[in-house]
């Protein structure tokens, strides 16, 4: 084994502070052509095992011995760089081992964190759809999930977690996360167009940029994940909602889209302030005109900054005007006392007074402008708050309608029915009809107690089914007809409309009644209707719903529909 020669006295001159390594450097390390730091420090890519990291620590010790063997004791002049190199190597390697989990925590399992764009996806009214048709809903969800997973991968993301109808994905770029969210919603719209209304599925998507905790199995944890979920819950059905952090990154890089500020919604269990932005396109994106975006959580509102700039400008203008006025007065006094070209004293005094009046007018104008700017900013803030309150009320009403429809559908399926003579029914049944009645139940249809009556007949050419939702006593009140409720409730009035109807039209009005047309599977033309009863308090005494089909080949016109609805009555 070769041993490095002792440093000579001439080495103190240090002509070359970084001498090359000798061919053989230690009895414990092989001959290599790599520099010292390359042999001593393992890769810091975070992928090594604990055994790899442990070997790295041993290599640190070898690196220290290597430095000493090459250059001698650290106090020797020719060896000063070797001691520093060894300490540097130990410092670098210590950082590496901490990152790889050798000494980062007491239990050997350090918390891993990274900055990520988090996307939260969830299905709208998933529980109601599962209640109506579990297998059909799962088939549709699987189709959408295949496309969603593909879009996430295509934009550089990965799926961190899934639970039922929800997906949590992680992206390295907030811009790509937003692009993926828009791509997902566009694909869902396209697929929904080929499905019947009862199978169309809408999703909400929220995107947030934050520092998150990454578990060993790839799951993401932390407040950033919760914020993404809250943004998703606040998004429109079929829409994308992002935080100010994401909007600030994506706006300049996605000029074809707009980021509509929705203020700072109150998020459950989220302490810090988060600004929310709705992603829009087309004419609405052009109207926003590159709206200002706050990229820091809890940052002051941009309007407040504008108000400060406006106020500062107005105050500066007032000061300048005052200085100009004061300068004019001084110049007039100077001219008067010095006997300059201004003329006699009276003329100088007049000029000074005029200049002073102009300065006062300028200061007053500046104050008026500042007050006008303040009022305008206050009006803008009030308008934003009013819009946010209206949006919150709309969302609450929408959620209440969804909950109401869900409860009513469950009630319809759980009612117990008994056949009765049609003479005992509250429905004025026609000849050939069979009648039944439900037990009394408490008010998913309004306030108080209710009972349902049904009558129907099915022949080769025509079919009629009528259901009367009736209040039991005068203290009970049925809810008024709601267009957003009736379009879905007409699908639930019988197994026929639920399972054998297609080509549903949009909801139309006929007097106080509402109706839709559809085709039966055998080709017959049909319509379903909702007819209000007499007014009672803030609602109705009863509501009649049903459907009527004519023979195949016959058409249903408005006059025929009006005649049938008018014939069906309550006793």
Order of alpha helices (4+ residues) and beta strands (2+ residues): alpha-alpha-alpha-beta-alpha-alpha-beta-beta-alpha-beta-beta-alpha-beta-alpha-beta-beta-alpha-alpha-alpha-beta-beta-beta-beta-beta-beta-beta-alpha-alpha-beta-beta-beta-beta-beta-beta-beta-alpha
